[in-house]
Amino acid sequence: MKFTLKDYQEEAVREALINLRKARRRWREDGDMHAFSLTAATGAGKTVMAAAVSAANGN
């Protein structure tokens, strides 16, 4: 599915992907579990942003 993201959504997706890469690296290197959250106001498109993150990860 293709989405046209707004600027703030693109930035949030980039940050989420960076956080996911960091978490994967920490898991591989140290076995440490890490978490982060995607937070935004009602109507900001959190579901669309999460779908874009998933698509970027090949899911």
C-alpha positions as CSV (number, residue, x, y, z in Angstrom):
1,M,0.0,0.0,0.0
2,K,1.3,3.5,-0.9
3,F,0.8,6.5,1.3
4,T,1.6,10.1,0.7
5,L,3.0,11.3,4.1
6,K,3.0,14.8,5.3
7,D,6.4,16.3,6.3
8,Y,5.9,15.7,10.0
9,Q,4.8,12.1,9.3
10,E,7.9,11.5,7.2
11,E,10.1,12.8,10.0
12,A,8.4,10.5,12.5
13,V,8.8,7.5,10.2
14,R,12.5,8.3,9.8
15,E,13.0,8.6,13.6
16,A,11.1,5.3,14.2
17,L,13.3,3.5,11.7
18,I,16.4,4.9,13.4
19,N,15.1,3.7,16.7
20,L,14.3,0.3,15.3
21,R,17.8,0.0,13.9
22,K,19.3,1.0,17.2
23,A,17.2,-1.5,19.1
24,R,18.1,-4.3,16.7
25,R,21.8,-3.5,17.1
26,R,21.6,-3.4,20.9
27,W,19.8,-6.7,20.9
28,R,22.4,-8.4,18.7
29,E,25.4,-6.8,20.6
30,D,24.2,-7.0,24.2
31,G,20.9,-9.0,24.3
32,D,19.3,-5.8,25.7
33,M,15.6,-5.1,25.1
34,H,14.6,-1.6,24.3
35,A,11.3,0.1,23.5
36,F,10.1,3.3,22.0
37,S,6.7,4.7,21.2
38,L,5.2,6.5,18.3
39,T,3.1,9.3,19.8
40,A,1.1,12.0,18.1
41,A,-2.1,13.9,18.5
42,T,-5.5,12.5,17.6
43,G,-5.9,12.6,13.8
44,A,-2.2,12.9,13.1
45,G,-2.0,9.6,11.2
46,K,-0.3,7.3,13.7
47,T,-1.7,4.3,11.9
48,V,-0.5,5.5,8.5
49,M,2.9,6.2,10.0
50,A,3.1,2.8,11.6
51,A,2.1,1.2,8.2
52,A,4.9,3.2,6.5
53,V,7.4,2.0,9.1
54,S,6.3,-1.6,8.5
55,A,6.5,-1.2,4.7
56,A,10.0,0.2,5.0
57,N,11.0,-2.9,7.0
58,G,9.6,-5.2,4.3
59,N,6.5,-6.3,6.2
